[in-house]
Amino acid sequence: VGLFGRSRRRYAGYTVHLGIVVMFFGFAGEGFKQELALNMTPGQQATVGAYTVRHDALRVTADAQKQMITGHVTVSKDGAELGTMTPAKWFYNKREQEPTTEVAIRRAFAEDFYVVLGGFEVADQSAFYTITVNPLVNWVWLGLGIMVIGSIISMLPESMFAVAMSRVPAGAATTTMLVLLLL
């Protein structure tokens, strides 16, 4: 706090630049992106990177507003089952020619895992999936957060750091430490 108080704009600039570096690591992760698009029948498995996806079923449901075609896939990573993901296509009653795609996303700090239902055949329960492993994408958001913090620090008024720049009397430090030890 004392360093920021004495040379606030310099250290805020360092913080902003650190955020930019973290963001560029996130952008560089795009070079390691893995993607697979394939048609799957129930029970069929596919592997993308460390992930294995098994197509379990294709279900058709409806409510008052839409018809939903949902793919149910089981995802495992390095042999350990992570759970079920449900990508879908929704066909709204008033706009049946304009379906919406509901992407199934599993987020982690190091990577995001996406399963998209691109097409389907209800009669034989087959589905066309696009499976994507996108590493370091969350680092872009982390870098942006660091940049915002640095920007806010640089715009704070000087009076905010007046306490950090003031001198503490010699006896006050000793008394404070004594009180903290007694507590």
Residue, then its C-alpha position, 0 to 999 in steps of 0.5 A: v500500500g505504501l508503494f502504491g501510495r507514493s508512486r500510485r500511477r507507476y504501480a497502477g500502470y504495472t498492474v494494467h500491463l500485467g493484466i494485458v500479459v495475462m490476457f495474451f496468454g489467454f489469446a495464445g491458448e486459442g492455438f491449442k484449441q481442439e475440435l471434433a465434429l462427428n455424427m454419433t449413435p447411442g453408445q458411441q464414444a469419441t475422444v477430444g484431448a483428455y475428454t471422452v464423450r459418449h452419446d447416451a440418448l436423444r430426447v424430444t420434449a415439449d412445453a407450452q412455448k417450444q419443442m426441445i430436442t436434447g442430446h444426453v452425453t456422458v463426459s469423462k476426463d482421464g478415465a474419471e466420469l465428470g457427469t452428463m451434459t445436455p446440448a439442445k435445439w429449441f424450436y419455438n412455436k411461433r418461430e419453428q424455422e429459427p431454432t436456438t442452439e443451447v450449448a453445454i459448457r463445462r468451465a474450469f480455470a485452465e480450459d472450457f469444454y463445449v458440446v454443441l448439438g448441430g443436427f439430429e435424426v430422431a428415428d435412429q437417435s443419432a446426433f451430430y455433435t461439435i465437441t471443443v476443448n478451448p484452453l486458457v479462455n478464462w485467462v482473458w477474463l482474469g486479465l481484464g479484471i486485473m486491468v480494471i483494478g489497475s485502472i481504478i487505482s490510477m484514477l483514485p484521488e490522492s487523498m485515498f493514499a494519504v494514510a499510506m504516505s504519512r509517517v507513523p510515530a516510532g512509539a506507535a508501532t511498538t504499542t500496536m505490536l504489543v496490543l496485537l500480541l496481547l490479543 
